[in-house]
Amino acid sequence: MAGIHFDVENQCVKIGSLSRRPIWVRPWEWNVTPDGYTALFLVRREVYLYLEAQEGDDSVWVGLRAGESAEDSDGLAVALDENGRVRGLARVPLCSCGDRECGDAGVQFGGEIPVQEIEDVFELVDELRDVGGAAVRGKTWFYDGQDCNLADIPR
């Protein structure tokens, strides 16, 4: 599968033959590289998927939050039940460190995934119900920077 492509002018993100229209597509603000972009998608009410990558990359970084702004919104976590199976989405409130964007260090859903799994992430997140309350450390599932297969998520 071809890598990811960002069309800032038409506000579109393309992955192979698939195309999705985000709320916005922007060049990276920190100018690490001239071909790096971020995009924000509304998956459903109060569930946003943030994505960042370089043009043509075969993997992307994704994260979930409850609003458009990372500074003003809670993060979202994939909450697990006592048996380690997926319960749904739970909020990650402002961390004790005071940095809204920290995602409470490994609780908020996020990580590097292969581009061919982006549509699977959208489907997974869309089907998960809100479970209410705050996420509990040790009872969440998130990408850990290693290659992950969405089929491995315990449901």
Secondary structure as GFF3:
##gff-version 3
##sequence-region A 1 155
A	DSSP	beta_strand	4	7	.	.	.	ID=ss1
A	DSSP	beta_strand	12	15	.	.	.	ID=ss2
A	DSSP	beta_strand	18	20	.	.	.	ID=ss3
A	DSSP	beta_strand	24	27	.	.	.	ID=ss4
A	DSSP	beta_strand	36	44	.	.	.	ID=ss5
A	DSSP	beta_strand	47	54	.	.	.	ID=ss6
A	DSSP	beta_strand	59	65	.	.	.	ID=ss7
A	DSSP	beta_strand	75	80	.	.	.	ID=ss8
A	DSSP	beta_strand	86	92	.	.	.	ID=ss9
A	DSSP	three_ten_helix	100	102	.	.	.	ID=ss10
A	DSSP	beta_strand	110	114	.	.	.	ID=ss11
A	DSSP	three_ten_helix	115	117	.	.	.	ID=ss12
A	DSSP	alpha_helix	118	127	.	.	.	ID=ss13
A	DSSP	beta_strand	130	134	.	.	.	ID=ss14
A	DSSP	beta_strand	140	141	.	.	.	ID=ss15
A	DSSP	three_ten_helix	150	152	.	.	.	ID=ss16
###
